[in-house]
Amino acid sequence: MSETSAEAVADVADVAVAAVATAAEAAAGGWRRTTGLAGAALGVVAAGAAAGVAIERLTVGRGIRQKARLALDAAGPYGGLRGTPGTARAEDGTELYYEVDEVEPATEAALARRRRRLFGRRAPAPVTVVFSHGYCLNQDSWHFQRAALRGVVRTVHWDQRSHGRSGRGVAQAGGAPVTIDELGADLKAVIDAAAPEGPIVLVGHSMGGMTVMALADRFPELIRERVVGVALIGTSAGRLGEVNFGLPVAGVNAVRRVLPGVLKALGQRAEWVEKGRRATADLFAGVIKRYSFASGDVDPAVARFAERMIESTPIDVVAEYYPAFSDHDKTEALVHFRGLPVLVLAGVRDLVTPSEHSEAVAALLPDAELVLVPDAGHLVMLEHPELVTDRLADLLARAGAVPAGATVGGYGSTGSTAGPG
């Protein structure tokens, strides 16, 4: 066995041993029995995840991986797009950060002429596209789509409460759990501040799609009066408690029973957990890659970009959001999107919100365009940006946000030769 291979095998063994040791230490430290059991269950899952990325680890040494992360952090081109900043105030007082990218004057003039031709004096105001990101991400997760649409259509990108540059949830700091309904109200606050008038296209990925559904559930009049298009990407209307995350049935059932309590306990020991995250950066990166992407040629800078977003979410925020997904059920809210141009898109190999959930959404919206991307995981908008942006551009054309046949560009590629996008 080569030295590199031996190191990789040792790495996997180290992970398994560390997982078992962590579980034993947790139990010995006086945690509840269920927490100790969860540590053991999560240890099995962690060891399995490590084995799943063992091939990559066989060929790339630990030191090289660490140097690569540092290099990618220094030179990675993704997530650097910025717009005009603003803040909205949620119902509980949480400060929600957003940015606006305005339309270039020449483009807006062309769009205004087209609207006058179509509608005469009753031409509607310019369309605003509002992007809502997913769990443990931030507004930068739309990097490629933002680059492509920049200057072509007015866009709003915002950070969900306790994510990115938004403030810590005031209600959560006071001990209240997060609810998807609360996120829908947050989105309404952002729309009121950043796009108080004119037609809107709503785009949501994963939890962001659930946020869009919650907005429709609580504010159906807004959907009826102002929304002209909707894109639901890698998301679900409910039954998330049945997702197995690609794990064996026995393992996922054990994790499901105890994970909420474990996350709560870990959230109360956030400083200790964050140190552990840094110490196990290699394993963490492997797990993120497995649950974010499905294709084998994702640009390492894109993979590292996703990793940075996810690892920047504090463990106490991860913990306080998790229970909301089991309670999420917005199937009935989908009726408010009927009659609108709707795009439903998902990666076929998504382990977080399986594509079957998108198919179920599309089945309730017979006029929706359903796009299933074969070689794609959960972060499909980063993994296959060209395809996602192309379908979004088509939706925007159908919604009247951009002229039919309008060219959007600059969204780059996630292949190994990718540029900044």
FIDOMAR-813716 format. One record per residue (C-alpha): x, y, z; residue in one letter; residue number from 1; chain. Coordinates in nm, 2 decimals. Each point is the difference from the previous one (the first is absolute). Layout:
      c1      c2      c3  code  pos  unit
       X       Y       Z     a  NUM     A
...
***
This chain:
      c1      c2      c3  code  pos  unit
    0.00    0.00    0.00     m    1     A
    0.13    0.35   -0.09     s    2     A
    0.07    0.26    0.26     e    3     A
   -0.28    0.21   -0.13     t    4     A
   -0.25   -0.29    0.00     s    5     A
    0.11   -0.09    0.35     a    6     A
   -0.06    0.35    0.12     e    7     A
   -0.35    0.00   -0.16     a    8     A
   -0.09   -0.33    0.17     v    9     A
    0.13    0.14    0.33     a   10     A
   -0.21    0.31   -0.05     d   11     A
   -0.32   -0.20   -0.04     v   12     A
    0.09   -0.21    0.30     a   13     A
    0.08    0.32    0.20     d   14     A
   -0.35    0.13   -0.08     v   15     A
   -0.17   -0.31    0.11     a   16     A
    0.20   -0.02    0.32     v   17     A
   -0.05    0.37    0.07     a   18     A
   -0.38   -0.04   -0.05     a   19     A
   -0.02   -0.28    0.25     v   20     A
    0.22    0.18    0.24     a   21     A
   -0.21    0.31   -0.03     t   22     A
   -0.32   -0.20    0.08     a   23     A
    0.17   -0.16    0.30     a   24     A
    0.13    0.34    0.12     e   25     A
   -0.34    0.15   -0.03     a   26     A
   -0.16   -0.28    0.20     a   27     A
    0.27    0.02    0.26     a   28     A
   -0.04    0.37    0.03     g   29     A
   -0.35   -0.03    0.14     g   30     A
   -0.21    0.07   -0.31     w   31     A
   -0.34   -0.17   -0.02     r   32     A
    0.00   -0.36   -0.11     r   33     A
   -0.17    0.09   -0.33     t   34     A
    0.28    0.24   -0.08     t   35     A
    0.26   -0.27    0.06     g   36     A
   -0.20   -0.23   -0.23     l   37     A
   -0.02    0.27   -0.26     a   38     A
    0.37    0.05    0.02     g   39     A
    0.05   -0.37   -0.08     a   40     A
   -0.26    0.02   -0.29     a   41     A
    0.16    0.31   -0.14     l   42     A
    0.34   -0.16    0.04     g   43     A
   -0.11   -0.29   -0.23     v   44     A
   -0.13    0.25   -0.25     v   45     A
    0.32    0.20    0.01     a   46     A
    0.21   -0.31   -0.05     a   47     A
   -0.22   -0.09   -0.30     g   48     A
    0.04    0.34   -0.14     a   49     A
    0.37   -0.02    0.04     a   50     A
    0.01   -0.33   -0.18     a   51     A
   -0.21    0.15   -0.28     g   52     A
    0.28    0.25   -0.07     v   53     A
    0.28   -0.24    0.06     a   54     A
    0.09   -0.02   -0.37     i   55     A
    0.07    0.37   -0.02     e   56     A
    0.20   -0.02    0.33     r   57     A
    0.21   -0.29   -0.14     l   58     A
    0.14    0.23   -0.27     t   59     A
    0.03    0.33    0.18     v   60     A
    0.20    0.03    0.32     g   61     A
   -0.12    0.19    0.31     r   62     A
    0.27    0.27   -0.03     g   63     A
   -0.08    0.06   -0.37     i   64     A
   -0.37    0.03    0.08     r   65     A
    0.07    0.26    0.27     q   66     A
    0.22    0.21   -0.23     k   67     A
   -0.27   -0.03   -0.28     a   68     A
   -0.26    0.14    0.24     r   69     A
    0.22    0.29    0.09     l   70     A
    0.07    0.07   -0.37     a   71     A
   -0.36   -0.02   -0.10     l   72     A
   -0.10    0.23    0.29     d   73     A
    0.25    0.26   -0.12     a   74     A
   -0.08   -0.02   -0.37     a   75     A
   -0.35   -0.14   -0.02     g   76     A
   -0.20    0.23   -0.23     p   77     A
   -0.35   -0.10    0.12     y   78     A
   -0.23    0.20    0.23     g   79     A
    0.16    0.34   -0.06     g   80     A
   -0.29    0.17   -0.18     l   81     A
   -0.15    0.28    0.20     r   82     A
   -0.30    0.23   -0.06     g   83     A
   -0.16    0.30    0.17     t   84     A
   -0.05   -0.10    0.36     p   85     A
   -0.32    0.04    0.21     g   86     A
   -0.17   -0.13    0.31     t   87     A
   -0.35   -0.11    0.08     a   88     A
   -0.15   -0.05    0.34     r   89     A
   -0.17   -0.33    0.08     a   90     A
   -0.32   -0.02    0.21     e   91     A
    0.21   -0.09    0.31     d   92     A
    0.26    0.27   -0.07     g   93     A
    0.26   -0.21   -0.17     t   94     A
    0.21    0.20   -0.25     e   95     A
   -0.01   -0.16   -0.34     l   96     A
    0.28    0.09   -0.24     y   97     A
   -0.06    0.02   -0.38     y   98     A
    0.17    0.14   -0.31     e   99     A
   -0.15    0.13   -0.32     v  100     A
    0.15   -0.02   -0.35     d  101     A
   -0.16    0.26   -0.22     e  102     A
   -0.06   -0.03   -0.37     v  103     A
    0.24    0.18   -0.24     e  104     A
   -0.17    0.32   -0.14     p  105     A
    0.02   -0.12   -0.36     a  106     A
   -0.15   -0.33    0.08     t  107     A
   -0.28    0.16    0.20     e  108     A
   -0.08    0.23   -0.28     a  109     A
   -0.04   -0.30   -0.24     a  110     A
   -0.22   -0.18    0.25     l  111     A
   -0.21    0.32    0.05     a  112     A
   -0.06    0.02   -0.38     r  113     A
   -0.10   -0.36   -0.01     r  114     A
   -0.24    0.04    0.29     r  115     A
   -0.16    0.31   -0.17     r  116     A
   -0.05   -0.20   -0.32     r  117     A
   -0.17   -0.28    0.19     l  118     A
   -0.20    0.19    0.25     f  119     A
   -0.02    0.36   -0.12     g  120     A
   -0.05    0.26    0.27     r  121     A
   -0.08   -0.28    0.25     r  122     A
    0.35   -0.15   -0.03     a  123     A
    0.11   -0.16    0.33     p  124     A
    0.30    0.12    0.20     a  125     A
    0.33   -0.19   -0.05     p  126     A
    0.02   -0.35    0.14     v  127     A
    0.21   -0.08    0.31     t  128     A
    0.13   -0.35    0.05     v  129     A
    0.04   -0.09    0.37     v  130     A
    0.24   -0.29    0.08     f  131     A
   -0.03   -0.19    0.33     s  132     A
    0.28   -0.24    0.10     h  133     A
    0.01   -0.33    0.18     g  134     A
    0.08   -0.13    0.35     y  135     A
    0.36    0.07    0.11     c  136     A
    0.07    0.20   -0.31     l  137     A
   -0.03    0.37   -0.08     n  138     A
   -0.09    0.23   -0.29     q  139     A
    0.34   -0.07   -0.17     d  140     A
   -0.12   -0.35   -0.08     s  141     A
   -0.17    0.16   -0.31     w  142     A
    0.34    0.13   -0.12     h  143     A
   -0.02   -0.14   -0.36     f  144     A
   -0.37    0.11   -0.05     q  145     A
    0.08    0.34    0.15     r  146     A
    0.29    0.05   -0.24     a  147     A
   -0.21   -0.11   -0.30     a  148     A
   -0.29    0.23    0.08     l  149     A
    0.20    0.30    0.12     r  150     A
   -0.11    0.31   -0.18     g  151     A
   -0.27   -0.20   -0.20     v  152     A
   -0.27    0.00    0.26     v  153     A
   -0.05    0.15    0.35     r  154     A
    0.09   -0.26    0.26     t  155     A
   -0.02   -0.02    0.38     v  156     A
    0.22   -0.24    0.20     h  157     A
   -0.05   -0.04    0.37     w  158     A
    0.14   -0.19    0.29     d  159     A
   -0.25   -0.20    0.21     q  160     A
    0.00    0.07    0.37     r  161     A
    0.31   -0.11    0.19     s  162     A
    0.17   -0.07   -0.34     h  163     A
    0.26    0.21   -0.19     g  164     A
   -0.01    0.37    0.09     r  165     A
   -0.35   -0.01    0.15     s  166     A
   -0.04    0.04    0.37     g  167     A
   -0.04   -0.28    0.25     r  168     A
   -0.37   -0.09    0.03     g  169     A
   -0.14    0.21    0.29     v  170     A
   -0.27   -0.26    0.07     a  171     A
    0.26   -0.28    0.00     q  172     A
    0.24    0.19    0.23     a  173     A
   -0.30    0.01    0.23     g  174     A
   -0.05   -0.38   -0.02     g  175     A
   -0.27   -0.02   -0.26     a  176     A
    0.05   -0.26   -0.28     p  177     A
    0.02    0.09   -0.37     v  178     A
   -0.31   -0.07   -0.21     t  179     A
   -0.03    0.00   -0.38     i  180     A
   -0.30    0.23    0.05     d  181     A
    0.23    0.25    0.17     e  182     A
    0.23   -0.01   -0.30     l  183     A
   -0.29    0.07   -0.23     g  184     A
   -0.07    0.31    0.20     a  185     A
    0.37    0.10   -0.02     d  186     A
   -0.02   -0.02   -0.38     l  187     A
   -0.30    0.23    0.00     k  188     A
    0.19    0.25    0.21     a  189     A
    0.29   -0.01   -0.25     v  190     A
   -0.24    0.04   -0.30     i  191     A
   -0.17    0.30    0.18     d  192     A
    0.34    0.16    0.05     a  193     A
    0.18   -0.08   -0.33     a  194     A
   -0.28   -0.04   -0.25     a  195     A
   -0.31    0.18    0.14     p  196     A
   -0.17    0.03   -0.33     e  197     A
   -0.01   -0.17   -0.34     g  198     A
   -0.01   -0.36   -0.12     p  199     A
    0.23   -0.26    0.17     i  200     A
    0.15   -0.33   -0.09     v  201     A
    0.08   -0.22    0.30     l  202     A
    0.29   -0.24   -0.01     v  203     A
    0.08   -0.24    0.28     g  204     A
    0.24   -0.28    0.06     h  205     A
   -0.06   -0.27    0.26     s  206     A
   -0.10    0.18    0.32     m  207     A
   -0.04    0.31   -0.22     g  208     A
   -0.26   -0.18   -0.20     g  209     A
   -0.18   -0.09    0.32     m  210     A
    0.02    0.37    0.10     t  211     A
   -0.17    0.09   -0.33     v  212     A
   -0.28   -0.25    0.07     m  213     A
   -0.05    0.14    0.35     a  214     A
   -0.02    0.35   -0.15     l  215     A
   -0.28   -0.12   -0.23     a  216     A
   -0.18   -0.17    0.29     d  217     A
   -0.01    0.31    0.22     r  218     A
   -0.02    0.27   -0.27     f  219     A
   -0.20   -0.14   -0.29     p  220     A
   -0.10    0.34   -0.10     e  221     A
    0.36    0.09   -0.07     l  222     A
    0.03   -0.30   -0.23     i  223     A
   -0.32    0.08   -0.17     r  224     A
    0.07    0.38   -0.05     e  225     A
    0.37    0.02   -0.06     r  226     A
    0.17   -0.34   -0.07     v  227     A
    0.05   -0.08   -0.37     v  228     A
    0.23   -0.30    0.02     g  229     A
    0.14   -0.25    0.25     v  230     A
    0.30   -0.23    0.00     a  231     A
    0.03   -0.28    0.25     l  232     A
    0.34   -0.17   -0.01     i  233     A
    0.10   -0.31    0.20     g  234     A
   -0.28    0.05    0.25     t  235     A
   -0.30   -0.17    0.16     s  236     A
   -0.36    0.07    0.10     a  237     A
    0.02   -0.25    0.30     g  238     A
    0.07   -0.35    0.12     r  239     A
    0.37    0.08    0.06     l  240     A
   -0.01   -0.23    0.30     g  241     A
    0.00   -0.29   -0.24     e  242     A
    0.33    0.09   -0.18     v  243     A
    0.28   -0.25    0.07     n  244     A
    0.29    0.21   -0.13     f  245     A
    0.14   -0.30   -0.18     g  246     A
    0.06   -0.19    0.33     l  247     A
   -0.10   -0.36    0.10     p  248     A
   -0.34   -0.01    0.15     v  249     A
    0.12   -0.11    0.34     a  250     A
    0.26    0.27    0.02     g  251     A
   -0.23    0.28   -0.11     v  252     A
   -0.28   -0.11    0.24     n  253     A
    0.24    0.01    0.29     a  254     A
    0.13    0.34   -0.10     v  255     A
   -0.35    0.14   -0.06     r  256     A
   -0.12   -0.10    0.35     r  257     A
    0.28    0.17    0.19     v  258     A
    0.14    0.27   -0.23     l  259     A
   -0.23    0.29    0.11     p  260     A
    0.12   -0.05    0.36     g  261     A
    0.36   -0.04   -0.10     v  262     A
   -0.01    0.32   -0.21     l  263     A
   -0.16    0.19    0.29     k  264     A
    0.27   -0.13    0.24     a  265     A
    0.28    0.09   -0.25     l  266     A
   -0.15    0.34   -0.05     g  267     A
    0.04    0.06    0.37     q  268     A
    0.37   -0.09   -0.04     r  269     A
    0.06    0.20   -0.31     a  270     A
    0.36    0.10    0.07     e  271     A
    0.10   -0.36    0.06     w  272     A
   -0.17   -0.11   -0.31     v  273     A
    0.16    0.27   -0.22     e  274     A
    0.34   -0.11    0.12     k  275     A
   -0.09   -0.36   -0.10     g  276     A
   -0.11    0.11   -0.34     r  277     A
    0.33    0.16   -0.07     r  278     A
    0.19   -0.30    0.13     a  279     A
   -0.20   -0.23   -0.24     t  280     A
    0.01    0.23   -0.30     a  281     A
    0.09   -0.28   -0.24     d  282     A
   -0.29   -0.22    0.10     l  283     A
   -0.23    0.30    0.00     f  284     A
    0.10    0.09   -0.35     a  285     A
   -0.06   -0.35   -0.12     g  286     A
   -0.35   -0.02    0.15     v  287     A
   -0.09    0.34   -0.15     i  288     A
    0.12   -0.11   -0.34     k  289     A
   -0.20   -0.32    0.02     r  290     A
   -0.33    0.18    0.09     y  291     A
    0.05    0.30   -0.23     s  292     A
    0.12   -0.14   -0.33     f  293     A
   -0.05   -0.31   -0.21     a  294     A
    0.23    0.05   -0.30     s  295     A
    0.37   -0.08    0.02     g  296     A
    0.14    0.30   -0.17     d  297     A
   -0.12    0.29    0.22     v  298     A
    0.26    0.28    0.01     d  299     A
    0.19   -0.04    0.33     p  300     A
   -0.05    0.38    0.05     a  301     A
   -0.38   -0.05   -0.02     v  302     A
    0.01   -0.29    0.25     a  303     A
    0.21    0.21    0.24     r  304     A
   -0.23    0.30   -0.05     f  305     A
   -0.30   -0.22    0.11     a  306     A
    0.20   -0.14    0.29     e  307     A
    0.08    0.35    0.12     r  308     A
   -0.36    0.11   -0.01     m  309     A
   -0.12   -0.31    0.19     i  310     A
    0.28    0.00    0.26     e  311     A
   -0.07    0.37    0.07     s  312     A
   -0.34   -0.09    0.14     t  313     A
    0.03   -0.03    0.38     p  314     A
   -0.10   -0.33    0.16     i  315     A
   -0.27    0.17    0.21     d  316     A
   -0.16    0.14   -0.31     v  317     A
    0.02   -0.35   -0.16     v  318     A
   -0.17   -0.14    0.31     a  319     A
   -0.28    0.25    0.02     e  320     A
   -0.11   -0.04   -0.36     y  321     A
    0.01   -0.37   -0.02     y  322     A
   -0.34   -0.08    0.17     p  323     A
   -0.18    0.23   -0.24     a  324     A
    0.05   -0.23   -0.30     f  325     A
   -0.19   -0.29    0.16     s  326     A
   -0.29    0.23    0.06     d  327     A
    0.00    0.15   -0.35     h  328     A
   -0.31   -0.07   -0.20     d  329     A
   -0.10    0.26   -0.26     k  330     A
   -0.17   -0.23   -0.25     t  331     A
   -0.32    0.20    0.01     e  332     A
    0.18    0.33   -0.05     a  333     A
    0.11   -0.11   -0.35     l  334     A
   -0.35    0.07   -0.13     v  335     A
    0.09    0.37    0.01     h  336     A
    0.26   -0.06   -0.28     f  337     A
   -0.25   -0.15   -0.24     r  338     A
   -0.03    0.20   -0.32     g  339     A
    0.34    0.16    0.04     l  340     A
    0.32   -0.09   -0.20     p  341     A
    0.17   -0.25    0.24     v  342     A
    0.34   -0.18   -0.03     l  343     A
    0.05   -0.30    0.22     v  344     A
    0.36   -0.13   -0.02     l  345     A
    0.20   -0.26    0.19     a  346     A
    0.31   -0.22   -0.01     g  347     A
   -0.09   -0.36   -0.05     v  348     A
    0.28   -0.10    0.24     r  349     A
   -0.10    0.25    0.27     d  350     A
    0.03   -0.18    0.34     l  351     A
   -0.13    0.30    0.21     v  352     A
   -0.33    0.08   -0.18     t  353     A
   -0.04   -0.29   -0.24     p  354     A
   -0.13    0.07   -0.35     s  355     A
   -0.32   -0.19    0.08     e  356     A
   -0.10    0.29    0.22     h  357     A
    0.03    0.24   -0.30     s  358     A
   -0.20   -0.25   -0.21     e  359     A
   -0.27    0.01    0.27     a  360     A
   -0.01    0.38   -0.02     v  361     A
   -0.02    0.00   -0.38     a  362     A
   -0.28   -0.25    0.01     a  363     A
   -0.21    0.26    0.20     l  364     A
    0.09    0.27   -0.26     l  365     A
   -0.09   -0.16   -0.33     p  366     A
    0.12    0.30   -0.21     d  367     A
    0.34    0.01    0.17     a  368     A
    0.32   -0.08   -0.19     e  369     A
    0.17   -0.29    0.18     l  370     A
    0.37   -0.04   -0.06     v  371     A
    0.19   -0.29    0.15     l  372     A
    0.38    0.02   -0.03     v  373     A
    0.15   -0.35   -0.02     p  374     A
    0.35    0.07    0.12     d  375     A
   -0.08    0.24    0.28     a  376     A
   -0.02    0.02    0.37     g  377     A
   -0.15    0.24    0.25     h  378     A
    0.20    0.31   -0.11     l  379     A
   -0.11   -0.03   -0.36     v  380     A
    0.02    0.38   -0.06     m  381     A
    0.38   -0.02    0.08     l  382     A
    0.06   -0.34   -0.16     e  383     A
   -0.18    0.06   -0.33     h  384     A
   -0.03    0.39   -0.02     p  385     A
   -0.04    0.01   -0.38     e  386     A
   -0.31   -0.22    0.01     l  387     A
   -0.16    0.17    0.30     v  388     A
    0.06    0.35   -0.13     t  389     A
   -0.13   -0.10   -0.35     d  390     A
   -0.33   -0.13    0.15     r  391     A
   -0.03    0.31    0.23     l  392     A
    0.05    0.23   -0.31     a  393     A
   -0.28   -0.19   -0.18     d  394     A
   -0.22    0.04    0.31     l  395     A
    0.08    0.37    0.01     l  396     A
   -0.09    0.04   -0.36     a  397     A
   -0.33   -0.17    0.05     r  398     A
   -0.07    0.22    0.30     a  399     A
    0.08    0.31   -0.21     g  400     A
    0.31    0.09    0.22     a  401     A
    0.23   -0.01   -0.30     v  402     A
   -0.06    0.01   -0.38     p  403     A
   -0.05   -0.34   -0.16     a  404     A
    0.33   -0.11   -0.14     g  405     A
    0.20    0.23    0.23     a  406     A
    0.36   -0.10    0.05     t  407     A
    0.13   -0.06    0.35     v  408     A
    0.36   -0.08    0.04     g  409     A
    0.30   -0.02    0.23     g  410     A
   -0.12   -0.29    0.20     y  411     A
    0.31   -0.21   -0.07     g  412     A
    0.04   -0.37    0.07     s  413     A
    0.08   -0.22    0.30     t  414     A
    0.23   -0.21   -0.21     g  415     A
    0.37   -0.01    0.10     s  416     A
    0.08    0.29   -0.23     t  417     A
   -0.27    0.23    0.15     a  418     A
    0.06    0.37    0.01     g  419     A
   -0.15    0.25    0.25     p  420     A
   -0.35    0.00   -0.15     g  421     A
***
